[in-house]
Amino acid sequence: MSIKFIHAADLHIDSPFRGLEAQSERIAAKLRRATRDAFETLVDQAIDEDVAFVVVAGDVFDGDWDNTETGLWTSNQFKRLTDASIPVFVVYGNHDKKSRLIANLGFPKSVKVFSSSAAERAIYPDDFPELAERGIVERVAITGRSYAASECSEDLAASYPDAEPNAFNIGVLHTALGGEGADNYAPTTVTTLQSKGYDYWALGHVHQRRTIATSPCWIGYSGVLQGRHANEVDPKGYYLVEVEEGRLVGEPEFRSVDVFRWARVKVDVSGAETEEELKSLFRETMEDVVSRAENRNVAARVAFSGRTPLYGLLHKKREENDFNAFFLDVLSEFADCLWIQEYELKELSPPIPESAWNQGVLGDVKRDVDGVIRALVKESQEGLELGSEAGKDNVQPILDLGVRLGGDALRYLRDSSDESAFDPLSSRQVAQWCERALEILANGLVK
């Protein structure tokens, strides 16, 4: 009979959300609850799934919390798991050790917090006689070591003992793995982890979900439980892992429990010539963002890109801090679930003046392309006039070459350092250029 356990990390309970607090009290209230709501969902699902135990690979808390209610609330969630006969195995990470109150925090007896002085091992279910009624026969060895301070440059994994015989072995570690410099936290290597003979390494500290290795043992990060800022995009949650007869069953299953998502969004306004067209593109993009968030609240950073005659209008809106008012009719449709954190115009460009097509570097390249194509057309025509099959076969390559030359010219323009002589082309203008090249070929071949 198989068992399941949860691999979670980086709960960061009561982490302050920076960047949206000032927008409205309603947003602030949702944010203040986000990390708690995510962890509460994990506890609910652990009980519903009747998991054997829960592993937390560091950073239960976010740092030095002055409000004792943070610790009491977290302890109560652990008690819910204890009441359901689900032990919890915890290592403290760098953020946990910043707290002055954590040393005095008492967790229920079924919560095992691993020592910081040396690696410790717990055997499930042997070390928990109170679980006898569950009839668990799968034997699991869980080994971990907490941080002694908020900074740790020691390879903690090197101190872990070799695998326990006749058991499924899990290593719990809060580590940057091969991190260097500012992120040099409990650095270690995949080789060191694999050398211990464990079956599963439950890692924490890296907030992006990531699989490091699947053989000979599974090594990976479950990621942060709730994204806390604009750089922590994508769904966040934990892994549900199944074990049977000392072996991993399939791959760990990701379960998202975040209640608030962050998104970086690009709105390509190339070709938009009216305010209505601009708003329509914005609406389509926001509909997609909300849809992909799976009914969660979303905070988005919107970047406008492309070449448009509305370049001046968009810059004026930014100077006047008037974007939300401009898009009010669109934003009102998503008022309950979407907030725009920032608008960016870094990739936005003004339209190219008609005169630029025949001036400076742009005009030189265009004339060169036209000249080459005309020469190739003439050569092909001569072949066709002589009835040469080779001449006929040359027609399609010339057509293809026309398109390629247009692309080569565009890349040349983009790489040129003489920006005062030209503007890069928009994708629509590139298409027009290629169409013109093909027209030259077609006209030449039929004459």
C-alpha positions as a printed NumPy array, in Angstrom:
array([[  0.   ,   0.   ,   0.   ],
       [  1.455,   3.357,  -1.032],
       [  1.7  ,   6.515,   1.053],
       [  1.774,  10.168,   0.052],
       [  3.658,  13.079,   1.546],
       [  3.849,  16.806,   0.849],
       [  7.085,  18.607,  -0.026],
       [  6.695,  22.336,   0.627],
       [  9.078,  25.196,   1.332],
       [  9.298,  28.961,   1.735],
       [  5.936,  29.591,   3.365],
       [  7.037,  33.104,   4.442],
       [  4.021,  33.439,   6.712],
       [  2.891,  37.081,   7.034],
       [  5.416,  38.335,   4.507],
       [  4.729,  42.014,   3.757],
       [  3.746,  42.698,   0.16 ],
       [  5.459,  45.776,  -1.169],
       [  4.254,  47.763,  -4.146],
       [  0.476,  47.406,  -3.922],
       [ -0.343,  48.308,  -0.326],
       [ -1.003,  51.969,  -1.126],
       [ -3.462,  51.344,  -3.975],
       [ -6.454,  50.506,  -1.815],
       [ -7.381,  49.054,   1.55 ],
       [ -9.26 ,  46.269,  -0.241],
       [ -6.071,  45.186,  -2.028],
       [ -4.034,  45.51 ,   1.144],
       [ -6.479,  43.28 ,   3.047],
       [ -6.218,  40.538,   0.418],
       [ -2.445,  40.777,   0.433],
       [ -2.155,  40.57 ,   4.203],
       [ -3.998,  37.249,   4.126],
       [ -2.309,  35.769,   1.053],
       [  0.507,  33.74 ,   2.672],
       [ -1.831,  32.486,   5.399],
       [ -4.532,  31.539,   2.933],
       [ -2.014,  29.615,   0.805],
       [ -0.716,  27.623,   3.772],
       [ -4.221,  27.03 ,   5.103],
       [ -5.154,  25.566,   1.715],
       [ -2.132,  23.256,   1.902],
       [ -3.251,  22.037,   5.34 ],
       [ -6.811,  21.482,   4.078],
       [ -5.548,  19.443,   1.128],
       [ -3.109,  17.452,   3.289],
       [ -6.022,  16.379,   5.503],
       [ -8.309,  15.668,   2.522],
       [ -5.604,  13.575,   0.81 ],
       [ -4.817,  11.788,   4.105],
       [ -1.095,  12.252,   3.495],
       [  1.372,  10.42 ,   5.749],
       [  3.355,  13.561,   6.648],
       [  4.387,  17.042,   5.519],
       [  7.96 ,  18.243,   4.87 ],
       [  8.796,  21.973,   5.04 ],
       [ 12.247,  22.791,   3.64 ],
       [ 12.885,  26.11 ,   5.364],
       [ 11.612,  29.677,   5.705],
       [  8.381,  28.981,   7.536],
       [  8.437,  32.655,   8.509],
       [  9.6  ,  35.756,   6.673],
       [ 11.988,  37.28 ,   9.196],
       [ 11.815,  39.121,  12.468],
       [  8.128,  39.302,  13.366],
       [  7.124,  41.388,  16.368],
       [  3.527,  40.201,  16.486],
       [  3.319,  36.919,  18.438],
       [  0.05 ,  36.205,  16.632],
       [  2.086,  35.205,  13.565],
       [  3.687,  32.341,  15.479],
       [  0.47 ,  31.354,  17.266],
       [ -1.502,  31.18 ,  14.017],
       [  1.177,  28.999,  12.387],
       [  1.295,  26.71 ,  15.423],
       [ -2.483,  26.286,  15.217],
       [ -2.198,  25.178,  11.575],
       [  0.406,  22.595,  12.579],
       [ -1.976,  21.451,  15.327],
       [ -4.655,  20.817,  12.709],
       [ -2.225,  18.433,  11.019],
       [ -1.314,  16.806,  14.344],
       [ -5.01 ,  16.282,  15.135],
       [ -5.308,  14.504,  11.784],
       [ -2.332,  12.223,  12.701],
       [ -0.072,  13.939,  10.143],
       [  3.455,  14.686,  11.454],
       [  5.4  ,  17.668,  10.12 ],
       [  9.17 ,  17.732,   9.511],
       [ 10.738,  21.206,   9.417],
       [ 14.182,  22.686,   8.826],
       [ 14.638,  26.369,   9.575],
       [ 16.133,  28.539,   6.831],
       [ 17.841,  31.918,   6.674],
       [ 14.624,  33.95 ,   7.088],
       [ 13.495,  31.891,  10.087],
       [ 16.704,  32.599,  11.972],
       [ 16.166,  36.349,  11.689],
       [ 13.32 ,  36.099,  14.183],
       [ 13.992,  36.898,  17.846],
       [ 10.826,  35.082,  18.921],
       [ 11.216,  31.781,  17.11 ],
       [ 13.313,  30.176,  19.866],
       [ 10.388,  30.489,  22.279],
       [  7.794,  29.183,  19.857],
       [  6.248,  25.87 ,  20.892],
       [  4.881,  23.564,  18.207],
       [  2.722,  20.448,  18.763],
       [  4.664,  17.275,  19.607],
       [  4.18 ,  15.774,  16.117],
       [  6.132,  18.665,  14.594],
       [  9.817,  17.782,  14.29 ],
       [ 12.113,  20.81 ,  13.894],
       [ 15.575,  19.52 ,  12.99 ],
       [ 18.577,  20.655,  15.017],
       [ 21.004,  23.291,  13.739],
       [ 24.064,  21.818,  15.472],
       [ 24.128,  18.56 ,  13.499],
       [ 22.083,  16.637,  10.957],
       [ 19.252,  14.664,  12.553],
       [ 17.158,  11.735,  11.351],
       [ 13.597,  10.747,  12.143],
       [ 12.048,   7.424,  11.153],
       [  8.437,   7.33 ,  10.102],
       [  6.307,   5.756,  11.505],
       [  8.695,   4.141,  14.058],
       [  9.254,   7.375,  16.011],
       [  5.518,   8.081,  16.265],
       [  3.83 ,   5.332,  18.321],
       [  0.653,   7.388,  18.393],
       [  0.255,   6.626,  14.667],
       [  0.018,   2.861,  15.194],
       [ -3.705,   2.873,  14.444],
       [ -3.028,   4.132,  10.925],
       [ -1.45 ,   0.797,  10.029],
       [  1.412,   2.369,   8.017],
       [  3.945,  -0.228,   6.852],
       [  6.012,   2.008,   4.548],
       [  9.211,   2.962,   6.391],
       [ 10.623,   6.419,   5.652],
       [ 13.813,   8.066,   6.958],
       [ 13.703,  11.883,   6.987],
       [ 17.02 ,  13.686,   7.554],
       [ 17.495,  17.421,   7.986],
       [ 19.491,  20.22 ,   9.526],
       [ 18.349,  23.754,  10.32 ],
       [ 20.3  ,  26.978,   9.995],
       [ 22.074,  28.186,  13.134],
       [ 22.092,  31.792,  11.911],
       [ 20.553,  33.903,   9.157],
       [ 23.632,  33.361,   6.995],
       [ 25.137,  29.979,   6.269],
       [ 28.138,  29.405,   3.997],
       [ 28.71 ,  25.842,   5.254],
       [ 27.88 ,  22.826,   3.1  ],
       [ 25.266,  21.379,   5.45 ],
       [ 24.557,  18.447,   3.147],
       [ 28.106,  17.149,   3.613],
       [ 27.255,  16.469,   7.283],
       [ 24.189,  14.348,   6.468],
       [ 24.612,  10.626,   7.215],
       [ 24.373,   7.97 ,   4.539],
       [ 20.997,   6.469,   3.732],
       [ 19.078,   4.413,   6.291],
       [ 18.819,   0.759,   5.17 ],
       [ 15.389,  -0.684,   4.379],
       [ 13.704,   2.695,   4.121],
       [ 12.738,   5.386,   1.63 ],
       [ 15.226,   8.185,   2.392],
       [ 14.342,  11.886,   2.211],
       [ 16.87 ,  14.682,   2.69 ],
       [ 15.435,  18.062,   3.71 ],
       [ 17.699,  21.011,   2.964],
       [ 17.424,  24.791,   2.627],
       [ 20.098,  25.608,   0.063],
       [ 21.097,  27.753,  -2.892],
       [ 22.786,  24.594,  -4.193],
       [ 25.67 ,  25.958,  -6.266],
       [ 24.907,  29.566,  -5.353],
       [ 27.698,  32.111,  -5.118],
       [ 28.125,  35.649,  -3.839],
       [ 25.023,  37.204,  -2.308],
       [ 23.064,  33.945,  -2.617],
       [ 25.727,  31.698,  -1.098],
       [ 23.387,  29.908,   1.334],
       [ 24.361,  26.389,   2.468],
       [ 25.998,  25.76 ,  -0.92 ],
       [ 26.458,  22.166,  -2.02 ],
       [ 26.592,  20.119,  -5.217],
       [ 24.406,  17.554,  -6.916],
       [ 27.287,  15.099,  -6.566],
       [ 27.298,  15.558,  -2.785],
       [ 23.533,  15.042,  -2.576],
       [ 23.625,  11.93 ,  -4.748],
       [ 26.519,  10.466,  -2.768],
       [ 24.301,  10.037,   0.312],
       [ 22.231,   7.337,  -1.355],
       [ 18.905,   9.036,  -0.618],
       [ 15.796,   8.591,  -2.753],
       [ 14.453,  12.157,  -2.572],
       [ 15.928,  15.572,  -1.758],
       [ 13.292,  18.105,  -0.685],
       [ 14.968,  21.46 ,  -1.257],
       [ 13.947,  24.97 ,  -0.248],
       [ 15.256,  28.549,  -0.671],
       [ 14.892,  28.906,  -4.464],
       [ 11.399,  30.311,  -5.024],
       [ 11.017,  29.037,  -8.577],
       [  9.777,  25.45 ,  -8.849],
       [ 12.626,  23.454, -10.335],
       [ 13.648,  19.823, -10.88 ],
       [ 17.416,  19.396, -10.557],
       [ 17.727,  15.638, -11.148],
       [ 15.481,  12.59 , -11.415],
       [ 18.083,   9.803, -11.293],
       [ 19.554,   8.088,  -9.326],
       [ 17.463,  10.145,  -6.886],
       [ 14.939,  12.931,  -7.288],
       [ 16.299,  16.379,  -6.374],
       [ 14.295,  19.562,  -6.645],
       [ 12.671,  22.718,  -5.325],
       [  8.936,  22.964,  -4.728],
       [  9.206,  26.767,  -4.882],
       [  7.572,  29.451,  -2.762],
       [  4.037,  28.737,  -1.578],
       [  2.768,  32.232,  -2.457],
       [  4.468,  34.653,  -4.845],
       [  5.326,  37.877,  -3.021],
       [  6.382,  40.327,  -5.747],
       [  6.484,  40.887,  -9.504],
       [  9.534,  38.673, -10.026],
       [  7.713,  35.644,  -8.592],
       [  5.358,  34.933, -11.46 ],
       [  3.708,  31.624, -12.459],
       [  1.638,  29.315, -10.229],
       [  3.045,  28.637,  -6.742],
       [  2.419,  25.702,  -4.43 ],
       [  3.825,  22.361,  -3.29 ],
       [  4.596,  18.82 ,  -4.457],
       [  2.445,  15.808,  -3.608],
       [  4.734,  12.763,  -3.65 ],
       [  3.763,   9.078,  -3.673],
       [  5.95 ,   6.246,  -2.336],
       [  5.386,   2.502,  -2.513],
       [  7.675,  -0.313,  -1.373],
       [ 10.581,   2.075,  -0.898],
       [ 10.319,   3.605,  -4.366],
       [  9.045,   6.838,  -5.842],
       [  5.807,   6.317,  -7.764],
       [  5.928,   8.464, -10.892],
       [  6.923,  12.105, -10.695],
       [  6.023,  14.493,  -7.865],
       [  2.684,  16.151,  -8.629],
       [  2.585,  19.951,  -8.397],
       [ -0.41 ,  21.464,  -6.611],
       [ -0.947,  25.222,  -6.755],
       [ -2.314,  26.856,  -3.597],
       [ -1.445,  30.508,  -4.192],
       [ -4.323,  32.938,  -3.852],
       [ -2.67 ,  35.913,  -5.518],
       [ -0.64 ,  35.891,  -8.743],
       [  1.823,  38.266, -10.309],
       [  2.165,  38.703, -14.057],
       [  4.432,  40.481, -16.512],
       [  2.408,  41.289, -19.583],
       [  3.31 ,  42.62 , -23.022],
       [  0.764,  44.47 , -25.121],
       [  1.986,  44.7  , -28.72 ],
       [  0.384,  47.822, -30.148],
       [  2.068,  47.64 , -33.562],
       [ -0.427,  48.876, -36.096],
       [ -2.823,  50.416, -33.565],
       [ -3.813,  53.794, -34.997],
       [ -6.79 ,  54.823, -32.864],
       [ -7.545,  54.936, -29.161],
       [-10.289,  52.345, -29.659],
       [ -7.843,  49.938, -31.313],
       [ -5.419,  50.47 , -28.437],
       [ -8.105,  49.762, -25.827],
       [ -9.24 ,  46.692, -27.738],
       [ -5.699,  45.241, -27.69 ],
       [ -5.423,  46.059, -23.977],
       [ -8.763,  44.352, -23.253],
       [ -7.775,  41.18 , -25.152],
       [ -4.504,  40.961, -23.238],
       [ -6.152,  41.462, -19.842],
       [ -8.773,  38.817, -20.631],
       [ -5.959,  36.36 , -21.32 ],
       [ -4.117,  37.299, -18.099],
       [ -7.205,  36.775, -15.944],
       [ -8.048,  33.508, -17.691],
       [ -4.573,  32.058, -17.1  ],
       [ -4.72 ,  33.037, -13.409],
       [ -7.357,  30.351, -12.744],
       [ -9.797,  32.538, -10.797],
       [ -7.065,  34.065,  -8.629],
       [ -6.373,  37.717,  -7.956],
       [ -3.71 ,  39.151, -10.264],
       [ -1.278,  42.054, -10.025],
       [  0.245,  42.827, -13.418],
       [  3.057,  44.888, -14.829],
       [  2.075,  45.952, -18.327],
       [  4.71 ,  46.721, -20.97 ],
       [  3.562,  48.333, -24.218],
       [  5.702,  47.405, -27.215],
       [  5.818,  47.995, -30.953],
       [  5.677,  50.947, -33.314],
       [  2.518,  53.042, -33.311],
       [  1.316,  56.569, -34.117],
       [ -0.119,  56.547, -30.559],
       [  3.426,  56.747, -29.183],
       [  2.942,  60.378, -28.103],
       [ -0.42 ,  59.682, -26.486],
       [  0.949,  56.815, -24.386],
       [  3.896,  58.879, -23.201],
       [  1.558,  61.702, -22.26 ],
       [ -0.564,  59.299, -20.2  ],
       [  2.542,  58.145, -18.362],
       [  3.649,  61.71 , -17.619],
       [  0.186,  62.525, -16.293],
       [ -0.048,  59.215, -14.402],
       [ -3.357,  58.763, -16.156],
       [ -3.257,  55.183, -17.485],
       [ -5.863,  53.763, -15.101],
       [ -8.277,  56.549, -15.991],
       [ -7.619,  56.046, -19.723],
       [ -8.32 ,  52.292, -19.487],
       [-11.054,  52.65 , -16.871],
       [-13.771,  51.061, -19.01 ],
       [-11.577,  47.985, -19.475],
       [-10.279,  47.771, -15.897],
       [-13.799,  48.092, -14.482],
       [-14.603,  44.75 , -16.128],
       [-11.947,  43.078, -13.949],
       [-12.254,  45.265, -10.845],
       [-12.594,  42.311,  -8.456],
       [ -9.541,  40.364,  -9.581],
       [ -7.011,  42.515, -11.486],
       [ -4.746,  45.372, -10.426],
       [ -2.148,  47.04 , -12.622],
       [  1.023,  47.601, -10.638],
       [  2.979,  49.48 , -13.313],
       [  2.917,  50.565, -16.967],
       [  6.139,  50.454, -19.015],
       [  6.947,  52.05 , -22.402],
       [ 10.576,  50.951, -22.827],
       [  9.848,  48.883, -25.958],
       [  7.526,  51.402, -27.58 ],
       [  8.597,  53.279, -30.736],
       [  7.196,  56.137, -32.833],
       [  6.194,  55.573, -36.479],
       [  8.819,  55.927, -39.242],
       [  8.353,  59.055, -41.39 ],
       [  7.657,  58.361, -45.081],
       [ 10.744,  60.371, -45.997],
       [ 12.922,  57.88 , -44.106],
       [ 12.238,  55.231, -46.759],
       [ 14.363,  57.127, -49.23 ],
       [ 16.921,  58.758, -46.961],
       [ 20.056,  57.86 , -45.043],
       [ 21.018,  54.281, -44.258],
       [ 17.466,  53.027, -44.782],
       [ 17.326,  54.372, -48.311],
       [ 20.804,  52.987, -49.124],
       [ 19.899,  49.482, -47.972],
       [ 16.564,  49.564, -49.783],
       [ 18.263,  50.591, -53.032],
       [ 20.885,  47.861, -52.583],
       [ 18.214,  45.223, -52.077],
       [ 16.232,  46.404, -55.098],
       [ 19.401,  46.406, -57.222],
       [ 20.4  ,  42.872, -56.277],
       [ 16.905,  41.535, -56.902],
       [ 16.673,  43.243, -60.303],
       [ 20.036,  41.749, -61.311],
       [ 18.884,  38.266, -60.34 ],
       [ 15.602,  38.762, -62.202],
       [ 17.473,  39.762, -65.35 ],
       [ 19.7  ,  36.7  , -65.121],
       [ 16.67 ,  34.459, -64.67 ],
       [ 14.84 ,  36.096, -67.585],
       [ 17.771,  35.36 , -69.866],
       [ 17.596,  31.716, -68.826],
       [ 13.866,  31.601, -69.516],
       [ 14.253,  33.223, -72.931],
       [ 16.749,  30.528, -73.913],
       [ 14.245,  27.869, -72.831],
       [ 16.609,  26.65 , -70.125],
       [ 15.115,  24.378, -67.482],
       [ 17.741,  25.782, -65.106],
       [ 16.325,  29.226, -65.732],
       [ 12.85 ,  28.046, -64.742],
       [ 14.215,  26.358, -61.617],
       [ 15.808,  29.645, -60.575],
       [ 12.481,  31.454, -60.167],
       [ 11.522,  30.126, -56.699],
       [ 15.022,  30.544, -55.207],
       [ 14.94 ,  34.166, -56.345],
       [ 11.574,  34.68 , -54.699],
       [ 12.937,  33.151, -51.48 ],
       [ 16.034,  35.311, -51.747],
       [ 13.903,  38.438, -51.955],
       [ 12.321,  37.634, -48.6  ],
       [ 15.685,  36.737, -47.058],
       [ 17.285,  39.955, -48.264],
       [ 14.487,  41.938, -46.657],
       [ 15.159,  40.168, -43.342],
       [ 18.929,  40.632, -43.663],
       [ 18.472,  44.336, -44.31 ],
       [ 16.245,  44.672, -41.24 ],
       [ 18.838,  42.972, -39.031],
       [ 21.503,  45.255, -40.47 ],
       [ 19.413,  48.28 , -39.598],
       [ 18.792,  47.08 , -36.05 ],
       [ 22.477,  46.379, -35.46 ],
       [ 23.678,  49.667, -36.923],
       [ 25.06 ,  52.23 , -34.506],
       [ 24.047,  55.219, -36.644],
       [ 20.646,  55.604, -35.004],
       [ 20.364,  59.235, -36.059],
       [ 20.164,  58.221, -39.729],
       [ 17.24 ,  55.767, -39.483],
       [ 14.601,  54.113, -37.346],
       [ 14.232,  50.296, -37.115],
       [ 11.276,  48.905, -39.052],
       [  8.125,  47.579, -37.482],
       [  7.019,  44.015, -38.258],
       [  4.249,  45.373, -40.498],
       [  6.717,  47.438, -42.511],
       [  9.02 ,  44.427, -42.871],
       [  6.105,  42.513, -44.384],
       [  5.417,  45.419, -46.762],
       [  9.082,  45.49 , -47.77 ],
       [  9.108,  41.778, -48.546],
       [  5.869,  42.107, -50.519],
       [  7.427,  44.877, -52.576],
       [ 10.488,  42.739, -53.291],
       [  8.245,  39.949, -54.522],
       [  6.301,  42.394, -56.701],
       [  9.56 ,  43.482, -58.326],
       [ 10.369,  39.859, -59.083],
       [  6.9  ,  39.059, -60.392],
       [  6.803,  42.172, -62.636],
       [ 10.243,  41.448, -63.97 ],
       [  9.553,  37.821, -64.777],
       [  6.417,  38.516, -66.791],
       [  7.931,  41.3  , -68.926]])
